[in-house]
Amino acid sequence: MKALRSHAKGGPETLSLDELADPAPGPGEVLVAVKACGINFPDTLIVEDLYQYKPERPFSPGAEVAGVVEAVGSGVTRWQVGDRVSSVMMWGGLTEKIVLGQDQLFAVPDSVGFDAAAAILLTYGTTLHAFRDRAQLQPGETLLVLGAAGGTGLSAVQLGKALGARVIAAVSSEEKAAIARAAGADETVIYGRPPFDRDASRALLGDLKAACGPAGAAVIYDPVGGDYAEPAFRAIGFGGRYLVIGFTAGIPSLPLNLALIKAADIRGVFYGAFTASDPEANAALIAELYAMLASGSITPLISETFPLARGGEAIAVLGERRALGKVVVQMGD
């Protein structure tokens, strides 16, 4: 089998396509023939040793896969050869075959393609957990989504609409605004590129307030951070919930006096900890997402696909923030 692996610290161009022996499943394990691997921002960090986890080399990046069960080890009761499955891990997905524990797998409906099955696990999983478990998003509330044209941001736009929210999508270009509107955003705000001086920050705040309305945003979904965070936080409504998703634009400093004045909450969203602490709840969440996907209430935008040999290019697209929606690496036929 082939696997795209990191042998030394460096950018995605340092990854090499290696020929390896097929792995064999042990007791309680399943061998999956990978058909698709979703690419995410942590993949850009882990190959450069900038992620919080640093696997022993050589390793394959890639944290979400979908494929077909090829073999099962002794004691496996939940799966059989030919089952369509998906899984999330910290790394290891950019490979043609992977061994996983039987409890790490989720069933993929026949009506759901492998690209889409892999593309929603981390992004939509994070977002549904954020809205349901962290923000308690309610129908009719105003939701402000930053970075709304990326894979994570679009998941927030679509799931926000599916849950009945009024969605404001903040993006960096008219092209991205059109994508957000097509995904269901009620209104869009176009912001500039940082760094922001005081005037630029105030101008963005004015645009966000105008879009959110006099009551402000009930929930703010922020996967970008950086200079965008403070004007967004200033646009929050009384009793609002600010969801900390990630920091693609850098880790911000927020004026906590605003949290006091507006009785607002800053709530961290650590999907990985949720999946580890309550795997049964996560399995139910993934099953709900696949049901929504099968019904058409959510549809991931997969803007680009790459073969395994060009998986490094897929990671570079994310690292350079050129992705509109989701990027997927395909294996096999």
N, C-alpha and C positions, 0 to 999 in steps of 0.2 A: 504494500500500500504506500501511498504518498502522504507526506505531512509537511506543512510549511512551518519551519521552526526558527526560533531565535537561539543563536549560539553565543552571541556576545551583545553587550549593551550597545544600543544604537537605534537609529530610525527604522521605519518599515522597509527601507531599501536594503537593510542588512539581513532580512529573512531569507532563508534558503529552502528550496524544495528538496526534501530528503526522501529516499526510498527506504522503507522499513519493513520488517516482518509483520504480518498480521497479528494483532494481539488476540489472546484467548480469554474468554470470561472465566473467572473463578467462581466459587460458591456464592450464590446470591447476586451474581453479576450478569450483565447483558451486553452482548456485542452489537453495536449499532452501526450500520452502513450509513454514513452521513450523506445527506442529499443537499443540505443548505446550512450555512452558518451566518448568523447576523453579526454585523460589525457595530461596535459601540465605542464611545469616547475612551473608556478605560483601556481599550486595546491599543490606543495611541500612546498611553502612558506606560503600560506594563513592559513593553519592549525596550523602553529607555530607563527602566528602574525608577520611574517616577510615581508608580502606583503604590498604595499602602501594602499590597502583597507583592512579594518578590520571589517567584518560583525558581527552583533550581534549574539551571540550563543543562541541556537544551529543552525547550518547551515550545508548544504551539499556542499562540494567542487565540482568541475566539471564545466567547462565553455563552453562546446560545446556539443550539443545533436542533435540526429536525432530520429524521431519516427512518430507516426500516430495521427492525430487529433481524439480525442475521444468525445469531446463535445465543443460547442461554446456558448459564452454568447450573450446577446442581443446586437444588433448593429454591429455584426461581418458580414462583407460583402465579405471578401477576401478568406475565408476558409470554408470548410464544413467537416463533419464527414467522415473519411476515407482518407483524403488528407495526402500525405507523405511530411513531413516538417523537417526543421532543424532550429537551432537557436544558437546564441552566447550570453552568459551572463557573469557576473563577477564570479558567483558561483551558486550553486543550482542544478547542473546537475546529481549528483549521487543519483537519485531517480527514482522510477518506473513511477511516474506521476508528471507533472509540469504545472503550469498555466503561460502563457506568453501573452503579448499584441499581437494583430494580426499583428502589424507592425514589431514585432521582428522576424517574421518567414520568411523562404525562402522555395520555392518549390524544392523538391527533385525529379529528373526524375525517372521514373519507372525502368530504366536500371541501376540505381546506388544503391548499397547495403547500408544499414544503417550504417555499420561500416565505410565504406569509406566516406559516407556523413558527418558523425560526425568528421572524422579524418582530413579533409582538411580545416575546417572553419578557425581556428586561424592560423595554420602554413602556408598554402598556401595563405590564405587571406592576412596575414602579408607580405608574400613574393611578391605577385603580386602587392600589394600597394607599396611596397618598390621599385620594379623594374620600374613600370609604373609611379608612381607619385613622387617618391623621387629621383631616380637615372636616370630616362629616359634612361634605358638600350637599346642599339642599336644592331641590328644584326651585327655579326662580332667582337664585342668588347670582350675583355678578362675579365672574371668574376672569382674572387678568392673567394671561399666559405670556411670559417672556420667551424669546427664542422660539417663537411659535411655528416656524417652518422647518425646524430640525426634526429628527425622528422622535425624540422625547416630547418636544413641544407640540407636534401634530397629534401625538397620542392624547395629550391634555385637551387639545381643541375637540377632538372627536369624542373622547369619553365625557368631557364636560357637557357637550351637547346631548349625548346619550343619557346623561343623568339629569337633564333638564335645566342646566345653568344657562345664563346669558354670557357669552364668551367674547372677551376682548383679546385679540391677538396682536402682540407687539413683535415687530420684525424689522429687518434692516434694509429692505428694498421693496419696491412695488411688485416685483416678480414674486417675492416671498409672500407679500400680502395677498396676492391673487391665489396662491397655493393655500394659504390659511382660510381664505373665504370659501374656496372650493371644499375644504374639509369641514366647513360649517360655522366658521367664526361669524359672529353678528356684526362686529366692527373691527377695524384694524388701526394700529398706530405704527408709523414708520419712524424709527429712531436712527441717529447717526452713529458713527464709529467712535469709540473712546480713544484717548482720554477726554473726559468732559470737563470744561471749566465751569464756573458757577453759573454763567448765563446758559450754557448748553444744558446743564442739569435742570435748571429752572424751566427751560423751554420744554424739556421732555416731561417734567412733572405736569406742566400745564396741559400738554397733549393727553397724558394718561388720565388726568382728572376729567377733562372734557369728554373722553370716551367712556369712562366708568360712570359718570353722572354724579350728582350732588351727594349721594350716599357713599360714594367710593366703592372700592372692590371688597367684596366679602371674603374672597379667597384669592391669593396671589401665588402662582406656580412659577418658581424661579430656578431654572436649570443653568443659568449663565452667571449670575453674580456680578462681580466687577463694578464698574461705574453705573451700571443700570440699576443696581439694587436699591440705593437710597431714594432716588426719585420714585421708584415703584413702591417702596415702603411708605413714602409720604402720601401716596394715592390710596392707601388702604382705608377702609371704612371703620367706624366704631365697632369694636368687638371682632375685627377681621382676623383671618388666619394666614400667616405668611409661610408658605411651604418652601423649605430649603432643600432643593433637589441636587444641585451641583454647581460647579464653578468654572465653566469653560472660559469665562472672561476674567477669572481671578477671584480670590477670596475677599469679600467686601467687609467694611466696618459700618455697622448700622448705628444710628443715634438712638439709644435705648429709651431716651426720654419720650420719643414718639410712641413707643409701645405702652408707656404709662398713660400718656395723654389720651390715646385712642383705645385703651384697654385691649390692645391687639396682642396676639400670640405669634411667636416665631417658633415654628414646629419643624424639626428635622425629619427627613424621610430617608431611612436606611433600609431599603428593601431587602438587602442581603441578610440583615439581622432578623427581619421578619420571617423570611423563608426558613432560616435555621431554627428559630425559636418555635415556630408553629407551622410545620410542614403540611399538616392536614388542612389548615386554613388556606395556605398558599395553593395547595392542589385544587381546592374548591374555587379559588380566585382564577386560576388558569383555566379550569373547566368553564367558568363563566365567560372568560374572554373568548375562548374558542367557540362557545355558543353564539356570542355576539358577532364574531367574525363570520360564522356560518350563516347567520341570519342577514348579514349585510349592514348591521348597525354600526360597525367599525370596519375600516378598510385601510391597512397600512399603505402609505405611499412608498413604494420601492423605486427609488429614482435611478439606481444603477446596480447591475450585477456583474460579477467578475468570476472567472474560473479560478480554481485553487492556485495555479501557478502565478496568478497576478493578485493574490490576496494582499500583498504588501501595498499595491496601489489602492486597494479598497480602504485600507487603514489610513493611508495618506490623505485620501479624500476627507475622512473624518477629522484628521489632525489639522488640516488646513481650512477647516470649516467651510468646505465647498459643497457639502451634502445638502440636498433638499429632500427631506424625508429620510428613508432608510437605505442602507447599502448592504447587499447580501453577497456572499461568496457561495458559488454553486459547485457541488461535487457530483460526479457520476452523470448519468443520463437524465 
